[in-house]
């Protein structure tokens, strides 16, 4: 059995883990020599209707609520 690693990253609406929510997930599987195995995955989350993301989070990630509504 070949060993693989799964690398992942999350984008969120801010830095407060108790309040802010995920907006995007991306992941890619590699072998032990870091060659990509399979297709990368990228998912967008629908924004919450009751909370706006922190403006700085939108600037850092480039993900506005409108973008998430379209892609999520």
KEKE-3310 file (N, C-alpha, C; in steps of 0.2 Angstrom, whole numbers, plus 5000, padded with zeros to 4 digits):
npx = (5004:5003:5009:5001:4999:4988:4985:4978:4968:4960:4949:4942:4929:4935:4946:4941:4938:4927:4916:4918:4916:4919:4924:4929:4937:4951:4960:4973:4980:4996:5010:5023:5034:5029:5023:5008:4994:4980:4965:4964:4954:4942:4931:4917:4909:4892:4887:4883:4867:4864:4876:4890:4905:4921:4928:4942:4945:4939:4947:4959:4957:4950:4937:4921:4905:4896:4902:4904:4890:4887:4896:4896)
npy = (4994:5011:5025:5040:5058:5071:5087:5101:5117:5130:5144:5158:5168:5177:5179:5174:5160:5155:5163:5166:5158:5145:5148:5143:5128:5119:5106:5094:5078:5070:5060:5052:5058:5071:5072:5076:5067:5061:5072:5089:5097:5109:5118:5129:5138:5142:5158:5163:5170:5178:5184:5194:5193:5198:5213:5213:5200:5197:5205:5199:5185:5187:5184:5189:5191:5190:5183:5170:5167:5165:5154:5145)
npz = (5000:4995:5003:5007:5008:5014:5011:5017:5017:5025:5023:5032:5039:5048:5062:5075:5082:5089:5084:5070:5054:5042:5025:5013:5007:5003:4996:4993:4988:4990:4986:4995:4990:4987:4975:4966:4968:4961:4959:4964:4977:4979:4988:4991:5004:5008:5013:5029:5033:5044:5048:5044:5036:5043:5037:5034:5033:5020:5012:5013:5009:4997:4995:4994:5001:4991:4981:4987:4989:4975:4972:4982)
capx = (5000:5007:5007:5000:4998:4982:4986:4972:4968:4953:4948:4936:4926:4939:4950:4938:4936:4920:4911:4919:4914:4923:4921:4932:4941:4955:4964:4977:4984:5002:5013:5028:5039:5026:5020:5001:4990:4972:4962:4963:4947:4941:4924:4915:4903:4887:4888:4877:4863:4864:4883:4894:4912:4925:4930:4949:4945:4937:4952:4964:4955:4947:4931:4916:4899:4892:4906:4902:4883:4887:4900:4894)
capy = (5000:5017:5030:5047:5064:5075:5094:5105:5124:5133:5151:5159:5175:5181:5175:5172:5153:5155:5167:5165:5152:5143:5150:5139:5122:5116:5100:5090:5072:5069:5054:5054:5063:5077:5072:5076:5061:5063:5079:5093:5098:5116:5119:5136:5138:5147:5163:5164:5176:5182:5186:5196:5192:5203:5216:5212:5193:5198:5208:5194:5179:5189:5181:5193:5187:5189:5177:5164:5165:5162:5148:5140)
capz = (5000:4995:5008:5004:5013:5012:5013:5017:5020:5026:5023:5036:5039:5053:5066:5081:5081:5092:5080:5063:5050:5036:5018:5008:5009:4998:4998:4988:4990:4987:4988:5000:4987:4986:4969:4967:4967:4960:4958:4970:4979:4981:4990:4994:5008:5007:5018:5034:5032:5050:5050:5039:5037:5044:5031:5033:5030:5013:5008:5013:5005:4991:4995:4996:5002:4984:4978:4991:4987:4968:4971:4987)
cpx = (5004:5004:5006:4999:4992:4984:4980:4973:4961:4954:4942:4934:4930:4943:4948:4935:4929:4915:4912:4918:4919:4919:4924:4937:4944:4959:4967:4980:4990:5005:5019:5034:5036:5023:5012:4998:4983:4971:4962:4956:4947:4933:4923:4909:4898:4888:4882:4873:4863:4871:4887:4901:4916:4928:4937:4949:4943:4943:4958:4963:4952:4940:4925:4910:4895:4896:4904:4895:4883:4891:4899:4889)
cpy = (5006:5022:5037:5052:5068:5082:5098:5112:5126:5141:5152:5166:5179:5176:5172:5165:5152:5158:5166:5159:5151:5146:5146:5134:5120:5111:5097:5084:5072:5062:5057:5058:5069:5078:5072:5070:5062:5070:5083:5095:5105:5116:5126:5134:5143:5152:5162:5170:5180:5185:5188:5194:5198:5206:5214:5205:5193:5200:5202:5188:5181:5186:5185:5189:5185:5183:5171:5162:5162:5155:5143:5135)
cpz = (5000:5000:5005:5010:5010:5015:5012:5020:5020:5026:5028:5036:5044:5057:5073:5080:5084:5088:5073:5060:5044:5030:5013:5011:5003:5000:4992:4991:4986:4989:4993:4997:4985:4979:4970:4964:4966:4959:4964:4971:4981:4982:4993:4998:5007:5014:5023:5033:5038:5052:5044:5041:5039:5038:5029:5030:5022:5009:5008:5009:4998:4990:4998:4997:4996:4981:4981:4989:4980:4968:4976:4986)
residu = (UNK:UNK:UNK:UNK:UNK:UNK:UNK:UNK:UNK:UNK:UNK:UNK:UNK:UNK:UNK:UNK:UNK:UNK:UNK:UNK:UNK:UNK:UNK:UNK:UNK:UNK:UNK:UNK:UNK:UNK:UNK:UNK:UNK:UNK:UNK:UNK:UNK:UNK:UNK:UNK:UNK:UNK:UNK:UNK:UNK:UNK:UNK:UNK:UNK:UNK:UNK:UNK:UNK:UNK:UNK:UNK:UNK:UNK:UNK:UNK:UNK:UNK:UNK:UNK:UNK:UNK:UNK:UNK:UNK:UNK:UNK:UNK)
# end
